[in-house]
Amino acid sequence: MKVEVIPDAKGVALRAAGWLAAQAREAVAARGRFALAVSGGSTPWQMLRALSSEHVPWSCVHVFQVDERVAPAGDPDRNLTHLRESLLGRVPLPPENLHAMPVEETDLGAAAARYSLELGAVTGAPAVLDVVHLGLGSDGHTASLVPGDPVLEVNDADVATTGLHAGRRRMTLTYPVLDRARRILWVITGADKSPVLPRLVAGDHAIPAGRVRADRATLLADAAAAARLPEPAR
């Protein structure tokens, strides 16, 4: 894992946007398309707003979701609501290239299976995303892979649903598809992450985030989040 520590959250967002734009250009040049899966969070929304100002071949970009809360369309709890506000209303992404998780459907298991097929239709079978953007919870979760949930043990599907977490069920990408991604981009900010960030960097499997493959990962953290990282890790 490559670790970069940047003074503040705004700097992390700008650095992440530049990094993603470079990955997009490289992927389109190599394979004709860029498949990106994005997570939610306040710094990621800043990152996506900054990405809208970067040079990106949007006609060849496909945007997937890493996870989504089961909530009505337009609900402020939905990552898609903020994704539309932060990025999609600002860039010429073809509408069909936005792949929203179908969390409004009654049969969530069937919906998750269809989203797996959608991933494969764009990125191949098995699905290989170019970049997966991840965050880190203070409890060590990433995506909607939360401590103690049976979803942590799903290894035969790329998309699954969870139990209740903070009042909502979720749909999430699972470890198999995360680990097949060409690149992982961790974007982590805030002092509340400082106790758990060293465990992520160390690959501590006792936290869900620590189980994600690390050899293709770049981690961008602000100084507050990285306060407890040992110097050699920075």
C-alpha positions as CSV (number, residue, x, y, z in Angstrom):
1,M,0.0,0.0,0.0
2,K,1.3,3.4,-1.0
3,V,0.5,6.0,1.7
4,E,0.4,9.8,1.2
5,V,-0.3,12.2,4.1
6,I,-1.6,15.6,3.1
7,P,-2.1,18.5,5.5
8,D,-5.9,18.8,5.3
9,A,-9.1,17.3,3.9
10,K,-9.3,19.8,1.1
11,G,-5.8,18.9,0.0
12,V,-6.8,15.2,0.1
13,A,-9.8,15.8,-2.0
14,L,-7.8,17.7,-4.6
15,R,-5.0,15.1,-4.7
16,A,-7.6,12.3,-5.1
17,A,-9.3,14.1,-7.9
18,G,-6.1,14.5,-9.8
19,W,-5.1,10.9,-9.2
20,L,-8.5,9.7,-10.4
21,A,-8.3,11.8,-13.6
22,A,-4.9,10.4,-14.4
23,Q,-6.2,6.8,-13.9
24,A,-9.2,7.5,-16.1
25,R,-7.0,8.8,-19.0
26,E,-4.6,5.8,-18.6
27,A,-7.5,3.3,-18.6
28,V,-9.2,4.8,-21.6
29,A,-6.0,4.8,-23.6
30,A,-5.3,1.2,-22.6
31,R,-8.8,-0.4,-22.7
32,G,-11.2,2.2,-24.2
33,R,-13.1,2.7,-20.9
34,F,-12.7,3.6,-17.3
35,A,-14.9,1.8,-14.7
36,L,-15.0,3.6,-11.3
37,A,-16.9,2.6,-8.2
38,V,-17.3,5.4,-5.6
39,S,-18.2,5.5,-1.9
40,G,-19.9,8.2,0.0
41,G,-18.7,10.8,2.5
42,S,-18.1,14.5,2.9
43,T,-14.5,14.5,1.6
44,P,-15.4,12.2,-1.3
45,W,-18.1,14.7,-2.4
46,Q,-15.4,17.4,-2.4
47,M,-13.2,15.0,-4.4
48,L,-15.9,14.5,-7.0
49,R,-16.6,18.2,-7.3
50,A,-12.9,18.7,-7.9
51,L,-12.9,15.9,-10.4
52,S,-15.5,17.7,-12.4
53,S,-12.8,20.3,-13.2
54,E,-10.2,17.8,-14.3
55,H,-9.5,16.6,-17.8
56,V,-11.4,13.3,-18.0
57,P,-12.7,11.5,-21.1
58,W,-16.3,11.3,-19.7
59,S,-17.8,9.6,-22.7
60,C,-15.8,6.6,-21.9
61,V,-16.3,6.6,-18.1
62,H,-18.7,4.2,-16.2
63,V,-19.6,5.1,-12.6
64,F,-20.7,2.4,-10.2
65,Q,-21.6,2.6,-6.5
66,V,-19.5,0.8,-3.8
67,D,-22.5,0.8,-1.5
68,E,-25.9,2.4,-1.0
69,R,-28.5,2.7,1.8
70,V,-31.9,1.2,1.3
71,A,-33.9,4.5,1.2
72,P,-36.3,6.2,-1.3
73,A,-35.0,8.1,-4.3
74,G,-33.7,11.6,-3.4
75,D,-33.4,10.8,0.3
76,P,-30.4,12.6,1.8
77,D,-29.2,9.3,3.3
78,R,-28.7,8.0,-0.3
79,N,-25.1,8.2,-1.7
80,L,-26.7,8.6,-5.1
81,T,-28.3,11.9,-4.0
82,H,-24.9,13.4,-3.2
83,L,-23.2,11.8,-6.2
84,R,-25.7,13.6,-8.5
85,E,-25.1,16.9,-6.7
86,S,-21.3,16.6,-6.5
87,L,-20.5,15.2,-9.9
88,L,-23.2,14.1,-12.3
89,G,-24.8,17.5,-12.7
90,R,-21.4,19.0,-13.6
91,V,-19.9,16.6,-16.2
92,P,-21.0,15.2,-19.6
93,L,-21.3,11.6,-18.4
94,P,-23.7,9.7,-20.6
95,P,-26.8,8.8,-18.6
96,E,-26.5,5.1,-19.4
97,N,-22.9,5.2,-17.9
98,L,-24.2,5.8,-14.4
99,H,-24.9,2.5,-12.7
100,A,-27.0,3.2,-9.6
101,M,-27.5,0.4,-7.1
102,P,-31.2,-0.7,-7.3
103,V,-32.0,-0.3,-3.6
104,E,-35.6,0.8,-4.2
105,E,-36.7,-2.6,-5.4
106,T,-38.7,-5.0,-3.2
107,D,-36.6,-8.1,-3.7
108,L,-33.1,-6.8,-2.7
109,G,-31.4,-10.1,-3.2
110,A,-32.6,-10.3,-6.8
111,A,-31.6,-6.6,-7.2
112,A,-28.1,-7.3,-5.9
113,A,-27.7,-10.2,-8.4
114,R,-28.8,-8.0,-11.3
115,Y,-26.2,-5.4,-10.2
116,S,-23.6,-8.1,-10.3
117,L,-24.6,-8.9,-13.9
118,E,-24.5,-5.2,-14.7
119,L,-20.9,-4.9,-13.4
120,G,-19.9,-7.9,-15.5
121,A,-21.6,-6.6,-18.6
122,V,-19.4,-3.5,-18.5
123,T,-16.1,-4.8,-17.0
124,G,-16.0,-8.5,-18.0
125,A,-16.6,-11.8,-16.3
126,P,-15.5,-11.9,-13.6
127,A,-16.0,-8.2,-13.1
128,V,-12.7,-6.1,-12.9
129,L,-13.2,-2.5,-12.0
130,D,-10.4,-0.1,-12.9
131,V,-10.6,1.8,-9.6
132,V,-12.6,1.3,-6.4
133,H,-12.7,4.3,-4.1
134,L,-13.1,3.4,-0.4
135,G,-13.4,5.2,2.9
136,L,-12.8,4.0,6.5
137,G,-15.3,4.1,9.4
138,S,-14.1,4.7,13.0
139,D,-15.3,1.2,13.7
140,G,-13.0,-0.2,10.9
141,H,-15.7,-0.8,8.3
142,T,-15.4,0.1,4.6
143,A,-18.0,0.1,1.9
144,S,-21.0,-1.5,3.9
145,L,-18.8,-4.3,5.1
146,V,-19.5,-3.7,8.8
147,P,-18.2,-5.6,11.8
148,G,-20.3,-8.6,12.7
149,D,-22.5,-8.6,9.6
150,P,-22.8,-11.9,7.6
151,V,-22.0,-9.9,4.5
152,L,-18.3,-10.2,5.5
153,E,-18.4,-13.9,4.7
154,V,-19.9,-13.6,1.2
155,N,-17.4,-15.0,-1.3
156,D,-19.6,-16.2,-4.1
157,A,-21.2,-12.9,-5.2
158,D,-19.9,-9.5,-6.1
159,V,-22.8,-7.6,-4.6
160,A,-24.8,-8.4,-1.5
161,T,-27.1,-6.9,1.0
162,T,-26.5,-6.3,4.7
163,G,-28.5,-6.3,7.9
164,L,-29.4,-3.0,9.7
165,H,-26.5,-0.6,10.3
166,A,-27.2,2.8,11.7
167,G,-30.9,2.3,11.0
168,R,-30.6,1.3,7.3
169,R,-30.0,-1.9,5.4
170,R,-27.4,-1.5,2.7
171,M,-26.4,-3.0,-0.7
172,T,-22.6,-3.3,-1.1
173,L,-19.8,-4.6,-3.2
174,T,-18.1,-7.6,-1.5
175,Y,-14.5,-8.6,-1.0
176,P,-14.2,-10.7,-4.2
177,V,-14.9,-7.8,-6.5
178,L,-12.9,-5.3,-4.4
179,D,-9.9,-7.6,-4.5
180,R,-10.1,-8.0,-8.3
181,A,-10.0,-4.2,-8.9
182,R,-6.9,-2.9,-10.7
183,R,-6.5,-0.1,-8.2
184,I,-7.9,0.8,-4.8
185,L,-8.0,4.4,-3.7
186,W,-8.5,5.0,0.1
187,V,-9.6,8.5,1.0
188,I,-9.5,9.0,4.8
189,T,-9.8,12.2,6.7
190,G,-10.6,13.3,10.3
191,A,-9.1,12.7,13.7
192,D,-11.8,10.1,14.5
193,K,-10.0,7.8,12.0
194,S,-6.6,8.1,13.7
195,P,-7.0,5.1,16.1
196,V,-8.1,2.7,13.3
197,L,-5.9,3.9,10.4
198,P,-2.8,2.1,11.6
199,R,-4.8,-1.1,11.7
200,L,-5.8,-0.7,8.1
201,V,-2.2,0.0,7.0
202,A,-1.0,-3.1,8.9
203,G,-3.6,-5.3,7.2
204,D,-5.4,-6.2,10.5
205,H,-8.0,-8.7,9.5
206,A,-9.9,-8.1,12.8
207,I,-11.4,-5.0,11.1
208,P,-13.3,-5.3,7.9
209,A,-11.2,-2.7,6.1
210,G,-8.0,-4.6,6.9
211,R,-9.2,-7.5,4.8
212,V,-9.2,-5.6,1.5
213,R,-6.2,-6.5,-0.7
214,A,-3.5,-3.9,-0.2
215,D,-0.9,-4.5,-2.9
216,R,-2.8,-2.4,-5.5
217,A,-3.8,0.3,-3.0
218,T,-3.1,4.0,-2.7
219,L,-4.1,5.7,0.6
220,L,-4.5,9.4,0.9
221,A,-5.0,10.7,4.4
222,D,-5.0,14.1,6.1
223,A,-2.7,14.8,9.0
224,A,-5.4,14.4,11.6
225,A,-6.3,10.9,10.4
226,A,-2.6,9.9,10.1
227,A,-1.6,11.2,13.5
228,R,-1.0,7.7,14.9
229,L,0.7,6.2,11.9
230,P,4.3,5.2,12.5
231,E,6.7,7.3,10.5
232,P,7.9,4.5,8.1
233,A,4.3,4.0,7.0
234,R,3.9,7.6,5.8
